[in-house]
């Protein structure tokens, strides 16, 4: 059995959204792909930065990221 992949819109509370790909593995781990590196760099996300992901679904899957 393979995992699942879908497009996702990622944004912070203040800033533009970025389209990424969310891959969910068969053991239910999630990975953001295609765009995460640029998003992290432009928002100052580094090793040990705390990010809280708020997932929502309206007409599409999205997530708002709080960065501390």
Predicted model as a PDB file, atoms N, CA, C, CB and O in Angstrom, pLDDT in the B-factor column:
MODEL        1                                                                  
ATOM      1  N   UNK A   1       0.842  -1.174   0.000  1.00 49.00           N  
ATOM      2  CA  UNK A   1       0.000   0.000   0.000  1.00 49.00           C  
ATOM      3  C   UNK A   1       0.891   1.242   0.000  1.00 49.00           C  
ATOM      4  CB  UNK A   1      -0.960  -0.005   1.218  1.00 49.00           C  
ATOM      5  O   UNK A   1       1.896   1.287   0.709  1.00 49.00           O  
ATOM      6  N   UNK A   2       0.524   2.246  -0.791  1.00 66.00           N  
ATOM      7  CA  UNK A   2       1.333   3.460  -0.865  1.00 66.00           C  
ATOM      8  C   UNK A   2       0.649   4.594  -0.121  1.00 66.00           C  
ATOM      9  CB  UNK A   2       1.588   3.857  -2.327  1.00 66.00           C  
ATOM     10  O   UNK A   2      -0.512   4.485   0.273  1.00 66.00           O  
ATOM     11  N   UNK A   3       1.382   5.686   0.066  1.00 80.00           N  
ATOM     12  CA  UNK A   3       0.843   6.848   0.750  1.00 80.00           C  
ATOM     13  C   UNK A   3      -0.025   7.682  -0.176  1.00 80.00           C  
ATOM     14  CB  UNK A   3       1.966   7.695   1.314  1.00 80.00           C  
ATOM     15  O   UNK A   3      -0.341   7.277  -1.295  1.00 80.00           O  
ATOM     16  N   UNK A   4      -0.402   8.850   0.314  1.00 86.00           N  
ATOM     17  CA  UNK A   4      -1.291   9.743  -0.417  1.00 86.00           C  
ATOM     18  C   UNK A   4      -0.621  11.096  -0.582  1.00 86.00           C  
ATOM     19  CB  UNK A   4      -2.648   9.889   0.308  1.00 86.00           C  
ATOM     20  O   UNK A   4       0.076  11.553   0.324  1.00 86.00           O  
ATOM     21  N   UNK A   5      -0.819  11.742  -1.717  1.00 90.00           N  
ATOM     22  CA  UNK A   5      -0.240  13.049  -1.999  1.00 90.00           C  
ATOM     23  C   UNK A   5      -1.338  13.991  -2.472  1.00 90.00           C  
ATOM     24  CB  UNK A   5       0.889  12.942  -3.058  1.00 90.00           C  
ATOM     25  O   UNK A   5      -2.171  13.613  -3.296  1.00 90.00           O  
ATOM     26  N   UNK A   6      -1.342  15.239  -1.945  1.00 88.00           N  
ATOM     27  CA  UNK A   6      -2.316  16.221  -2.404  1.00 88.00           C  
ATOM     28  C   UNK A   6      -1.740  17.629  -2.306  1.00 88.00           C  
ATOM     29  CB  UNK A   6      -3.614  16.115  -1.589  1.00 88.00           C  
ATOM     30  O   UNK A   6      -0.822  17.889  -1.527  1.00 88.00           O  
ATOM     31  N   UNK A   7      -2.295  18.526  -3.107  1.00 90.00           N  
ATOM     32  CA  UNK A   7      -1.873  19.920  -3.072  1.00 90.00           C  
ATOM     33  C   UNK A   7      -2.420  20.577  -1.821  1.00 90.00           C  
ATOM     34  CB  UNK A   7      -2.341  20.676  -4.335  1.00 90.00           C  
ATOM     35  O   UNK A   7      -3.511  20.244  -1.357  1.00 90.00           O  
ATOM     36  N   UNK A   8      -1.644  21.529  -1.268  1.00 89.00           N  
ATOM     37  CA  UNK A   8      -2.051  22.225  -0.051  1.00 89.00           C  
ATOM     38  C   UNK A   8      -1.591  23.677  -0.145  1.00 89.00           C  
ATOM     39  CB  UNK A   8      -1.463  21.531   1.221  1.00 89.00           C  
ATOM     40  O   UNK A   8      -0.541  23.969  -0.718  1.00 89.00           O  
ATOM     41  N   UNK A   9      -2.378  24.576   0.419  1.00 88.00           N  
ATOM     42  CA  UNK A   9      -2.041  25.987   0.472  1.00 88.00           C  
ATOM     43  C   UNK A   9      -1.524  26.289   1.871  1.00 88.00           C  
ATOM     44  CB  UNK A   9      -3.270  26.883   0.112  1.00 88.00           C  
ATOM     45  O   UNK A   9      -2.219  26.024   2.852  1.00 88.00           O  
ATOM     46  N   UNK A  10      -0.315  26.841   1.983  1.00 90.00           N  
ATOM     47  CA  UNK A  10       0.323  27.104   3.270  1.00 90.00           C  
ATOM     48  C   UNK A  10       0.556  28.607   3.400  1.00 90.00           C  
ATOM     49  CB  UNK A  10       1.666  26.315   3.409  1.00 90.00           C  
ATOM     50  O   UNK A  10       0.998  29.259   2.454  1.00 90.00           O  
ATOM     51  N   UNK A  11       0.253  29.150   4.584  1.00 88.00           N  
ATOM     52  CA  UNK A  11       0.478  30.577   4.802  1.00 88.00           C  
ATOM     53  C   UNK A  11       0.697  30.870   6.277  1.00 88.00           C  
ATOM     54  CB  UNK A  11      -0.703  31.395   4.271  1.00 88.00           C  
ATOM     55  O   UNK A  11       0.383  30.050   7.140  1.00 88.00           O  
ATOM     56  N   UNK A  12       1.238  32.042   6.553  1.00 88.00           N  
ATOM     57  CA  UNK A  12       1.314  32.551   7.910  1.00 88.00           C  
ATOM     58  C   UNK A  12       0.145  33.514   8.081  1.00 88.00           C  
ATOM     59  CB  UNK A  12       2.701  33.251   8.199  1.00 88.00           C  
ATOM     60  O   UNK A  12      -0.573  33.793   7.120  1.00 88.00           O  
ATOM     61  N   UNK A  13      -0.052  34.023   9.293  1.00 83.00           N  
ATOM     62  CA  UNK A  13      -1.157  34.964   9.500  1.00 83.00           C  
ATOM     63  C   UNK A  13      -0.974  36.240   8.706  1.00 83.00           C  
ATOM     64  CB  UNK A  13      -1.294  35.297  10.967  1.00 83.00           C  
ATOM     65  O   UNK A  13      -1.952  36.842   8.262  1.00 83.00           O  
ATOM     66  N   UNK A  14       0.272  36.659   8.523  1.00 82.00           N  
ATOM     67  CA  UNK A  14       0.558  37.855   7.730  1.00 82.00           C  
ATOM     68  C   UNK A  14       1.499  37.466   6.599  1.00 82.00           C  
ATOM     69  CB  UNK A  14       1.180  38.990   8.612  1.00 82.00           C  
ATOM     70  O   UNK A  14       2.693  37.267   6.820  1.00 82.00           O  
ATOM     71  N   UNK A  15       0.986  37.363   5.441  1.00 78.00           N  
ATOM     72  CA  UNK A  15       1.846  37.017   4.319  1.00 78.00           C  
ATOM     73  C   UNK A  15       1.090  36.237   3.263  1.00 78.00           C  
ATOM     74  CB  UNK A  15       3.041  36.218   4.796  1.00 78.00           C  
ATOM     75  O   UNK A  15      -0.004  35.724   3.498  1.00 78.00           O  
ATOM     76  N   UNK A  16       1.694  36.165   2.114  1.00 82.00           N  
ATOM     77  CA  UNK A  16       1.044  35.457   1.007  1.00 82.00           C  
ATOM     78  C   UNK A  16       1.060  33.940   1.223  1.00 82.00           C  
ATOM     79  CB  UNK A  16       1.733  35.804  -0.320  1.00 82.00           C  
ATOM     80  O   UNK A  16       1.888  33.413   1.967  1.00 82.00           O  
ATOM     81  N   UNK A  17       0.148  33.268   0.570  1.00 84.00           N  
ATOM     82  CA  UNK A  17       0.116  31.811   0.656  1.00 84.00           C  
ATOM     83  C   UNK A  17       1.061  31.205  -0.368  1.00 84.00           C  
ATOM     84  CB  UNK A  17      -1.313  31.283   0.445  1.00 84.00           C  
ATOM     85  O   UNK A  17       1.401  31.835  -1.369  1.00 84.00           O  
ATOM     86  N   UNK A  18       1.478  29.981  -0.106  1.00 88.00           N  
ATOM     87  CA  UNK A  18       2.378  29.241  -0.982  1.00 88.00           C  
ATOM     88  C   UNK A  18       1.743  27.876  -1.225  1.00 88.00           C  
ATOM     89  CB  UNK A  18       3.826  29.107  -0.358  1.00 88.00           C  
ATOM     90  O   UNK A  18       1.269  27.233  -0.289  1.00 88.00           O  
ATOM     91  N   UNK A  19       1.734  27.441  -2.462  1.00 90.00           N  
ATOM     92  CA  UNK A  19       1.222  26.111  -2.773  1.00 90.00           C  
ATOM     93  C   UNK A  19       2.331  25.093  -2.598  1.00 90.00           C  
ATOM     94  CB  UNK A  19       0.651  26.055  -4.207  1.00 90.00           C  
ATOM     95  O   UNK A  19       3.438  25.271  -3.105  1.00 90.00           O  
ATOM     96  N   UNK A  20       2.028  24.030  -1.883  1.00 91.00           N  
ATOM     97  CA  UNK A  20       2.976  22.945  -1.639  1.00 91.00           C  
ATOM     98  C   UNK A  20       2.281  21.620  -1.895  1.00 91.00           C  
ATOM     99  CB  UNK A  20       3.539  23.003  -0.190  1.00 91.00           C  
ATOM    100  O   UNK A  20       1.104  21.575  -2.252  1.00 91.00           O  
ATOM    101  N   UNK A  21       3.016  20.565  -1.711  1.00 90.00           N  
ATOM    102  CA  UNK A  21       2.468  19.220  -1.820  1.00 90.00           C  
ATOM    103  C   UNK A  21       2.597  18.559  -0.453  1.00 90.00           C  
ATOM    104  CB  UNK A  21       3.201  18.384  -2.933  1.00 90.00           C  
ATOM    105  O   UNK A  21       3.680  18.544   0.132  1.00 90.00           O  
ATOM    106  N   UNK A  22       1.491  18.012   0.059  1.00 89.00           N  
ATOM    107  CA  UNK A  22       1.490  17.296   1.325  1.00 89.00           C  
ATOM    108  C   UNK A  22       1.471  15.808   1.020  1.00 89.00           C  
ATOM    109  CB  UNK A  22       0.274  17.708   2.215  1.00 89.00           C  
ATOM    110  O   UNK A  22       0.550  15.309   0.372  1.00 89.00           O  
ATOM    111  N   UNK A  23       2.492  15.101   1.489  1.00 89.00           N  
ATOM    112  CA  UNK A  23       2.553  13.650   1.299  1.00 89.00           C  
ATOM    113  C   UNK A  23       2.310  12.985   2.649  1.00 89.00           C  
ATOM    114  CB  UNK A  23       3.934  13.205   0.689  1.00 89.00           C  
ATOM    115  O   UNK A  23       3.006  13.266   3.625  1.00 89.00           O  
ATOM    116  N   UNK A  24       1.322  12.109   2.693  1.00 89.00           N  
ATOM    117  CA  UNK A  24       1.028  11.334   3.891  1.00 89.00           C  
ATOM    118  C   UNK A  24       1.439   9.897   3.620  1.00 89.00           C  
ATOM    119  CB  UNK A  24      -0.487  11.430   4.286  1.00 89.00           C  
ATOM    120  O   UNK A  24       0.928   9.269   2.693  1.00 89.00           O  
ATOM    121  N   UNK A  25       2.362   9.370   4.425  1.00 89.00           N  
ATOM    122  CA  UNK A  25       2.860   8.014   4.223  1.00 89.00           C  
ATOM    123  C   UNK A  25       1.876   6.991   4.771  1.00 89.00           C  
ATOM    124  CB  UNK A  25       4.227   7.841   4.886  1.00 89.00           C  
ATOM    125  O   UNK A  25       0.908   7.346   5.444  1.00 89.00           O  
ATOM    126  N   UNK A  26       2.123   5.746   4.485  1.00 88.00           N  
ATOM    127  CA  UNK A  26       1.235   4.677   4.946  1.00 88.00           C  
ATOM    128  C   UNK A  26       1.229   4.551   6.469  1.00 88.00           C  
ATOM    129  CB  UNK A  26       1.647   3.351   4.322  1.00 88.00           C  
ATOM    130  O   UNK A  26       0.288   3.993   7.033  1.00 88.00           O  
ATOM    131  N   UNK A  27       2.264   5.059   7.144  1.00 88.00           N  
ATOM    132  CA  UNK A  27       2.276   5.030   8.611  1.00 88.00           C  
ATOM    133  C   UNK A  27       1.810   6.374   9.202  1.00 88.00           C  
ATOM    134  CB  UNK A  27       3.693   4.689   9.123  1.00 88.00           C  
ATOM    135  O   UNK A  27       2.059   6.663  10.373  1.00 88.00           O  
ATOM    136  N   UNK A  28       1.123   7.198   8.367  1.00 84.00           N  
ATOM    137  CA  UNK A  28       0.450   8.430   8.766  1.00 84.00           C  
ATOM    138  C   UNK A  28       1.382   9.599   9.096  1.00 84.00           C  
ATOM    139  CB  UNK A  28      -0.401   8.153   9.943  1.00 84.00           C  
ATOM    140  O   UNK A  28       0.952  10.561   9.731  1.00 84.00           O  
ATOM    141  N   UNK A  29       2.633   9.536   8.682  1.00 88.00           N  
ATOM    142  CA  UNK A  29       3.512  10.692   8.824  1.00 88.00           C  
ATOM    143  C   UNK A  29       3.270  11.632   7.653  1.00 88.00           C  
ATOM    144  CB  UNK A  29       5.009  10.260   8.893  1.00 88.00           C  
ATOM    145  O   UNK A  29       3.004  11.183   6.538  1.00 88.00           O  
ATOM    146  N   UNK A  30       3.361  12.944   7.903  1.00 86.00           N  
ATOM    147  CA  UNK A  30       3.124  13.935   6.859  1.00 86.00           C  
ATOM    148  C   UNK A  30       4.399  14.694   6.552  1.00 86.00           C  
ATOM    149  CB  UNK A  30       2.016  14.907   7.274  1.00 86.00           C  
ATOM    150  O   UNK A  30       5.179  15.011   7.450  1.00 86.00           O  
ATOM    151  N   UNK A  31       4.606  14.984   5.273  1.00 87.00           N  
ATOM    152  CA  UNK A  31       5.756  15.767   4.820  1.00 87.00           C  
ATOM    153  C   UNK A  31       5.278  16.822   3.844  1.00 87.00           C  
ATOM    154  CB  UNK A  31       6.835  14.861   4.165  1.00 87.00           C  
ATOM    155  O   UNK A  31       4.530  16.521   2.914  1.00 87.00           O  
ATOM    156  N   UNK A  32       5.715  18.081   4.057  1.00 85.00           N  
ATOM    157  CA  UNK A  32       5.445  19.139   3.092  1.00 85.00           C  
ATOM    158  C   UNK A  32       6.567  19.142   2.074  1.00 85.00           C  
ATOM    159  CB  UNK A  32       5.311  20.529   3.786  1.00 85.00           C  
ATOM    160  O   UNK A  32       7.743  19.154   2.438  1.00 85.00           O  
ATOM    161  N   UNK A  33       6.210  19.131   0.806  1.00 84.00           N  
ATOM    162  CA  UNK A  33       7.192  19.060  -0.274  1.00 84.00           C  
ATOM    163  C   UNK A  33       6.966  20.219  -1.237  1.00 84.00           C  
ATOM    164  CB  UNK A  33       7.102  17.700  -1.021  1.00 84.00           C  
ATOM    165  O   UNK A  33       5.952  20.913  -1.161  1.00 84.00           O  
ATOM    166  N   UNK A  34       7.908  20.421  -2.131  1.00 87.00           N  
ATOM    167  CA  UNK A  34       7.800  21.402  -3.215  1.00 87.00           C  
ATOM    168  C   UNK A  34       7.374  22.773  -2.712  1.00 87.00           C  
ATOM    169  CB  UNK A  34       6.815  20.919  -4.260  1.00 87.00           C  
ATOM    170  O   UNK A  34       6.207  23.145  -2.836  1.00 87.00           O  
ATOM    171  N   UNK A  35       8.290  23.511  -2.158  1.00 86.00           N  
ATOM    172  CA  UNK A  35       8.003  24.858  -1.701  1.00 86.00           C  
ATOM    173  C   UNK A  35       8.335  25.111  -0.244  1.00 86.00           C  
ATOM    174  CB  UNK A  35       6.583  25.155  -1.926  1.00 86.00           C  
ATOM    175  O   UNK A  35       8.408  26.264   0.180  1.00 86.00           O  
ATOM    176  N   UNK A  36       8.538  24.056   0.533  1.00 88.00           N  
ATOM    177  CA  UNK A  36       8.806  24.238   1.953  1.00 88.00           C  
ATOM    178  C   UNK A  36      10.111  25.001   2.183  1.00 88.00           C  
ATOM    179  CB  UNK A  36       8.860  22.886   2.655  1.00 88.00           C  
ATOM    180  O   UNK A  36      10.152  25.882   3.041  1.00 88.00           O  
ATOM    181  N   UNK A  37      11.156  24.696   1.458  1.00 88.00           N  
ATOM    182  CA  UNK A  37      12.452  25.351   1.675  1.00 88.00           C  
ATOM    183  C   UNK A  37      12.343  26.859   1.466  1.00 88.00           C  
ATOM    184  CB  UNK A  37      13.518  24.764   0.729  1.00 88.00           C  
ATOM    185  O   UNK A  37      12.822  27.628   2.299  1.00 88.00           O  
ATOM    186  N   UNK A  38      11.724  27.293   0.376  1.00 86.00           N  
ATOM    187  CA  UNK A  38      11.563  28.732   0.131  1.00 86.00           C  
ATOM    188  C   UNK A  38      10.672  29.379   1.191  1.00 86.00           C  
ATOM    189  CB  UNK A  38      10.972  28.972  -1.269  1.00 86.00           C  
ATOM    190  O   UNK A  38      10.954  30.490   1.640  1.00 86.00           O  
ATOM    191  N   UNK A  39       9.602  28.695   1.593  1.00 88.00           N  
ATOM    192  CA  UNK A  39       8.705  29.202   2.629  1.00 88.00           C  
ATOM    193  C   UNK A  39       9.466  29.373   3.944  1.00 88.00           C  
ATOM    194  CB  UNK A  39       7.499  28.251   2.819  1.00 88.00           C  
ATOM    195  O   UNK A  39       9.340  30.402   4.609  1.00 88.00           O  
ATOM    196  N   UNK A  40      10.250  28.368   4.316  1.00 90.00           N  
ATOM    197  CA  UNK A  40      11.018  28.425   5.562  1.00 90.00           C  
ATOM    198  C   UNK A  40      12.035  29.558   5.530  1.00 90.00           C  
ATOM    199  CB  UNK A  40      11.729  27.091   5.814  1.00 90.00           C  
ATOM    200  O   UNK A  40      12.168  30.295   6.506  1.00 90.00           O  
ATOM    201  N   UNK A  41      12.743  29.705   4.437  1.00 89.00           N  
ATOM    202  CA  UNK A  41      13.742  30.773   4.330  1.00 89.00           C  
ATOM    203  C   UNK A  41      13.093  32.150   4.390  1.00 89.00           C  
ATOM    204  CB  UNK A  41      14.536  30.629   3.031  1.00 89.00           C  
ATOM    205  O   UNK A  41      13.592  33.031   5.090  1.00 89.00           O  
ATOM    206  N   UNK A  42      11.999  32.352   3.675  1.00 87.00           N  
ATOM    207  CA  UNK A  42      11.370  33.670   3.646  1.00 87.00           C  
ATOM    208  C   UNK A  42      10.689  34.029   4.966  1.00 87.00           C  
ATOM    209  CB  UNK A  42      10.359  33.729   2.524  1.00 87.00           C  
ATOM    210  O   UNK A  42      10.411  35.202   5.215  1.00 87.00           O  
ATOM    211  N   UNK A  43      10.417  33.033   5.818  1.00 89.00           N  
ATOM    212  CA  UNK A  43       9.788  33.296   7.104  1.00 89.00           C  
ATOM    213  C   UNK A  43      10.740  33.110   8.280  1.00 89.00           C  
ATOM    214  CB  UNK A  43       8.597  32.400   7.276  1.00 89.00           C  
ATOM    215  O   UNK A  43      10.300  33.104   9.430  1.00 89.00           O  
ATOM    216  N   UNK A  44      12.038  32.958   8.014  1.00 90.00           N  
ATOM    217  CA  UNK A  44      13.039  32.864   9.073  1.00 90.00           C  
ATOM    218  C   UNK A  44      12.954  31.592   9.899  1.00 90.00           C  
ATOM    219  CB  UNK A  44      12.913  34.033   9.975  1.00 90.00           C  
ATOM    220  O   UNK A  44      13.367  31.578  11.059  1.00 90.00           O  
ATOM    221  N   UNK A  45      12.423  30.521   9.314  1.00 91.00           N  
ATOM    222  CA  UNK A  45      12.319  29.254  10.033  1.00 91.00           C  
ATOM    223  C   UNK A  45      13.661  28.541   9.958  1.00 91.00           C  
ATOM    224  CB  UNK A  45      11.180  28.362   9.447  1.00 91.00           C  
ATOM    225  O   UNK A  45      14.178  28.274   8.873  1.00 91.00           O  
ATOM    226  N   UNK A  46      14.220  28.238  11.127  1.00 92.00           N  
ATOM    227  CA  UNK A  46      15.514  27.562  11.217  1.00 92.00           C  
ATOM    228  C   UNK A  46      15.376  26.360  12.143  1.00 92.00           C  
ATOM    229  CB  UNK A  46      16.625  28.533  11.729  1.00 92.00           C  
ATOM    230  O   UNK A  46      14.305  26.124  12.701  1.00 92.00           O  
ATOM    231  N   UNK A  47      16.433  25.617  12.303  1.00 92.00           N  
ATOM    232  CA  UNK A  47      16.455  24.502  13.234  1.00 92.00           C  
ATOM    233  C   UNK A  47      16.064  25.013  14.621  1.00 92.00           C  
ATOM    234  CB  UNK A  47      17.857  23.821  13.260  1.00 92.00           C  
ATOM    235  O   UNK A  47      16.557  26.057  15.048  1.00 92.00           O  
ATOM    236  N   UNK A  48      15.204  24.310  15.320  1.00 94.00           N  
ATOM    237  CA  UNK A  48      14.689  24.634  16.650  1.00 94.00           C  
ATOM    238  C   UNK A  48      13.617  25.722  16.665  1.00 94.00           C  
ATOM    239  CB  UNK A  48      15.815  25.056  17.522  1.00 94.00           C  
ATOM    240  O   UNK A  48      13.179  26.128  17.741  1.00 94.00           O  
ATOM    241  N   UNK A  49      13.183  26.207  15.493  1.00 93.00           N  
ATOM    242  CA  UNK A  49      12.053  27.125  15.439  1.00 93.00           C  
ATOM    243  C   UNK A  49      10.786  26.309  15.668  1.00 93.00           C  
ATOM    244  CB  UNK A  49      12.000  27.898  14.068  1.00 93.00           C  
ATOM    245  O   UNK A  49      10.624  25.229  15.100  1.00 93.00           O  
ATOM    246  N   UNK A  50       9.895  26.828  16.500  1.00 93.00           N  
ATOM    247  CA  UNK A  50       8.639  26.130  16.786  1.00 93.00           C  
ATOM    248  C   UNK A  50       7.579  26.617  15.797  1.00 93.00           C  
ATOM    249  CB  UNK A  50       8.178  26.371  18.270  1.00 93.00           C  
ATOM    250  O   UNK A  50       7.342  27.818  15.666  1.00 93.00           O  
ATOM    251  N   UNK A  51       6.946  25.669  15.106  1.00 90.00           N  
ATOM    252  CA  UNK A  51       5.861  25.978  14.179  1.00 90.00           C  
ATOM    253  C   UNK A  51       4.633  25.184  14.594  1.00 90.00           C  
ATOM    254  CB  UNK A  51       6.264  25.658  12.704  1.00 90.00           C  
ATOM    255  O   UNK A  51       4.716  23.984  14.857  1.00 90.00           O  
ATOM    256  N   UNK A  52       3.502  25.859  14.650  1.00 90.00           N  
ATOM    257  CA  UNK A  52       2.234  25.187  14.942  1.00 90.00           C  
ATOM    258  C   UNK A  52       1.406  25.235  13.664  1.00 90.00           C  
ATOM    259  CB  UNK A  52       1.470  25.866  16.158  1.00 90.00           C  
ATOM    260  O   UNK A  52       1.177  26.305  13.100  1.00 90.00           O  
ATOM    261  N   UNK A  53       0.962  24.070  13.215  1.00 88.00           N  
ATOM    262  CA  UNK A  53       0.226  23.951  11.966  1.00 88.00           C  
ATOM    263  C   UNK A  53      -1.267  23.812  12.256  1.00 88.00           C  
ATOM    264  CB  UNK A  53       0.737  22.748  11.143  1.00 88.00           C  
ATOM    265  O   UNK A  53      -1.683  22.894  12.962  1.00 88.00           O  
ATOM    266  N   UNK A  54      -2.069  24.722  11.711  1.00 89.00           N  
ATOM    267  CA  UNK A  54      -3.524  24.702  11.870  1.00 89.00           C  
ATOM    268  C   UNK A  54      -4.115  24.290  10.519  1.00 89.00           C  
ATOM    269  CB  UNK A  54      -4.085  26.114  12.349  1.00 89.00           C  
ATOM    270  O   UNK A  54      -4.211  25.114   9.609  1.00 89.00           O  
ATOM    271  N   UNK A  55      -4.506  23.042  10.386  1.00 84.00           N  
ATOM    272  CA  UNK A  55      -5.062  22.546   9.132  1.00 84.00           C  
ATOM    273  C   UNK A  55      -6.547  22.883   9.048  1.00 84.00           C  
ATOM    274  CB  UNK A  55      -4.844  21.024   9.004  1.00 84.00           C  
ATOM    275  O   UNK A  55      -7.259  22.844  10.051  1.00 84.00           O  
ATOM    276  N   UNK A  56      -7.000  23.208   7.861  1.00 82.00           N  
ATOM    277  CA  UNK A  56      -8.413  23.463   7.618  1.00 82.00           C  
ATOM    278  C   UNK A  56      -8.774  22.973   6.222  1.00 82.00           C  
ATOM    279  CB  UNK A  56      -8.744  24.972   7.776  1.00 82.00           C  
ATOM    280  O   UNK A  56      -7.902  22.800   5.370  1.00 82.00           O  
ATOM    281  N   UNK A  57     -10.030  22.757   6.003  1.00 81.00           N  
ATOM    282  CA  UNK A  57     -10.483  22.331   4.686  1.00 81.00           C  
ATOM    283  C   UNK A  57     -11.787  23.047   4.358  1.00 81.00           C  
ATOM    284  CB  UNK A  57     -10.666  20.786   4.628  1.00 81.00           C  
ATOM    285  O   UNK A  57     -12.793  22.881   5.048  1.00 81.00           O  
ATOM    286  N   UNK A  58     -11.755  23.841   3.303  1.00 74.00           N  
ATOM    287  CA  UNK A  58     -12.961  24.482   2.784  1.00 74.00           C  
ATOM    288  C   UNK A  58     -13.219  23.838   1.430  1.00 74.00           C  
ATOM    289  CB  UNK A  58     -12.807  26.067   2.672  1.00 74.00           C  
ATOM    290  O   UNK A  58     -13.718  22.715   1.354  1.00 74.00           O  
ATOM    291  N   UNK A  59     -12.884  24.543   0.376  1.00 73.00           N  
ATOM    292  CA  UNK A  59     -12.959  23.933  -0.952  1.00 73.00           C  
ATOM    293  C   UNK A  59     -11.654  23.224  -1.292  1.00 73.00           C  
ATOM    294  CB  UNK A  59     -13.281  24.994  -2.017  1.00 73.00           C  
ATOM    295  O   UNK A  59     -11.582  22.475  -2.265  1.00 73.00           O  
ATOM    296  N   UNK A  60     -10.631  23.462  -0.492  1.00 73.00           N  
ATOM    297  CA  UNK A  60      -9.321  22.829  -0.676  1.00 73.00           C  
ATOM    298  C   UNK A  60      -8.662  22.681   0.698  1.00 73.00           C  
ATOM    299  CB  UNK A  60      -8.410  23.668  -1.652  1.00 73.00           C  
ATOM    300  O   UNK A  60      -9.107  23.285   1.674  1.00 73.00           O  
ATOM    301  N   UNK A  61      -7.619  21.889   0.763  1.00 75.00           N  
ATOM    302  CA  UNK A  61      -6.883  21.705   2.013  1.00 75.00           C  
ATOM    303  C   UNK A  61      -5.904  22.853   2.192  1.00 75.00           C  
ATOM    304  CB  UNK A  61      -6.138  20.343   2.029  1.00 75.00           C  
ATOM    305  O   UNK A  61      -5.195  23.216   1.253  1.00 75.00           O  
ATOM    306  N   UNK A  62      -5.859  23.426   3.383  1.00 76.00           N  
ATOM    307  CA  UNK A  62      -4.952  24.515   3.667  1.00 76.00           C  
ATOM    308  C   UNK A  62      -4.398  24.405   5.065  1.00 76.00           C  
ATOM    309  CB  UNK A  62      -5.642  25.841   3.482  1.00 76.00           C  
ATOM    310  O   UNK A  62      -4.872  23.612   5.878  1.00 76.00           O  
ATOM    311  N   UNK A  63      -3.378  25.217   5.338  1.00 79.00           N  
ATOM    312  CA  UNK A  63      -2.785  25.244   6.668  1.00 79.00           C  
ATOM    313  C   UNK A  63      -2.273  26.644   6.952  1.00 79.00           C  
ATOM    314  CB  UNK A  63      -1.646  24.204   6.794  1.00 79.00           C  
ATOM    315  O   UNK A  63      -1.684  27.280   6.079  1.00 79.00           O  
ATOM    316  N   UNK A  64      -2.493  27.126   8.165  1.00 76.00           N  
ATOM    317  CA  UNK A  64      -1.912  28.383   8.627  1.00 76.00           C  
ATOM    318  C   UNK A  64      -0.831  27.998   9.633  1.00 76.00           C  
ATOM    319  CB  UNK A  64      -3.006  29.354   9.268  1.00 76.00           C  
ATOM    320  O   UNK A  64      -1.059  27.167  10.512  1.00 76.00           O  
ATOM    321  N   UNK A  65       0.354  28.612   9.498  1.00 83.00           N  
ATOM    322  CA  UNK A  65       1.491  28.278  10.338  1.00 83.00           C  
ATOM    323  C   UNK A  65       1.791  29.438  11.283  1.00 83.00           C  
ATOM    324  CB  UNK A  65       2.726  27.942   9.478  1.00 83.00           C  
ATOM    325  O   UNK A  65       2.027  30.561  10.838  1.00 83.00           O  
ATOM    326  N   UNK A  66       1.781  29.166  12.586  1.00 79.00           N  
ATOM    327  CA  UNK A  66       2.264  30.130  13.580  1.00 79.00           C  
ATOM    328  C   UNK A  66       3.732  29.807  13.816  1.00 79.00           C  
ATOM    329  CB  UNK A  66       1.425  30.068  14.933  1.00 79.00           C  
ATOM    330  O   UNK A  66       4.091  28.650  14.036  1.00 79.00           O  
ATOM    331  N   UNK A  67       4.583  30.835  13.769  1.00 82.00           N  
ATOM    332  CA  UNK A  67       6.028  30.649  13.906  1.00 82.00           C  
ATOM    333  C   UNK A  67       6.500  31.354  15.159  1.00 82.00           C  
ATOM    334  CB  UNK A  67       6.785  31.179  12.661  1.00 82.00           C  
ATOM    335  O   UNK A  67       6.213  32.534  15.361  1.00 82.00           O  
ATOM    336  N   UNK A  68       7.233  30.627  16.010  1.00 76.00           N  
ATOM    337  CA  UNK A  68       7.750  31.191  17.263  1.00 76.00           C  
ATOM    338  C   UNK A  68       9.248  31.064  17.326  1.00 76.00           C  
ATOM    339  CB  UNK A  68       7.121  30.506  18.472  1.00 76.00           C  
ATOM    340  O   UNK A  68       9.863  31.483  18.306  1.00 76.00           O  
TER     341      UNK A  68                                                      
ENDMDL                                                                          
END                                                                             
